């Protein structure tokens, strides 16, 4: 969360905005990040910054992977799930591990 605040602080200095109203974060299903932990960390690191009174929203990014056996894209709900198409293991994760800033609403 410190990196998110720093990223936004850098943008504020560059673009001249004074206050952030809302931050929307994309959290991958496979990242195992708890939004309640993110909220707690945010409240600690946001004090005295342009994001201090901002609200956080989260978008969940579903897990997905590419099966090396049948070459199909398959949904993943856990890192080591088998392919939903052929049942084999070894699926390479292609989505669901990310944690990134989706958007920032400023004043």
N, C-alpha and C positions, 0 to 999 in steps of 0.2 A: 504494500500500500504506500510505503514511502516513495517508491519509484513513480507511482501514479501521481502523487501530490507534486513531486519534483517536476515531472513532465508538464503538468498543468501550470505550475509556477513559472517554468521557463517560457511556456506559450503566453502567459499573461504579460511577462516582461517584454516579449517580442511584439505582441499584438496589441497591448495597451488596455486590456480589460481589467476591471478592478474587483469583480466579484463573480463567483461561480454559483449558479442556482442549482444545477443538477448535473450529475455525472452518471452516465450509463456505461456499465462494464459488461463485457461478454465473458462468461465463465463456462469453460468446457465441462461437459458432464464427466469426463474422465480425469479431470484435474483434481478432484476430491477436495475442492476448496469449499469451506462452509461460509455462506454469506454472513452468518452471525459473527464469525471471527473477523471477516472483512469489515463489518460495521464497527466492531470494537476497535480494531487497529486504526481505522479511518478517524474515529473520534479522537484518538490519541495523537496522531500525526498531523491532523488538519488545523489544530489550534495555532492562531496567529498567521494563517496563510489565506490566500484568496478563496480557498475551498472550505473555510471554517464552517460556514452555515449551509453548505450544499447538501442536497439529499442524494442518496445513492440508489440507483436502480440496477437490476441485474437481468441480463438476457442469457438464457441457458442455450449453449451450443451442444447439440446432440453428438454423441460419439459415433464415429464411422471409421471404416478401414477398408483396405484393399486386400483381398484374398490372393496369395501367391499361387494357389492351386487352381482355382476356377476363374480367377481374374475378375470376379464380381466385387462391386462395392457392397459392403454389408454393414448394418447398424451394429454398434458396440455399446454395451452398457457397463462392461467391466473390461479392463485392459486385456485380459487373456481369454475373452469369449471366443468360441469357435465361429467359423463362418456360418451365417444363417442359411446359405445356399447349399454348400456341400458338406458342412459339419466338421471340416478339418480345422486344425489349429494353426497358429502362425500368422494370423491376420496382422498386417502392418497398419498402424493407426494413421489416419489421414485427417481426422477432425475430432475435437472434443478435449484436447489438452490445453487449449489456449486460455489465456487471461489477458484481455486487452481493453483499452478504452474504445468504446463504440462512438460515444458522442459526449459533448460538454455543452451545457446551456449557460451562457454568460450574460452579464449586464455591463 
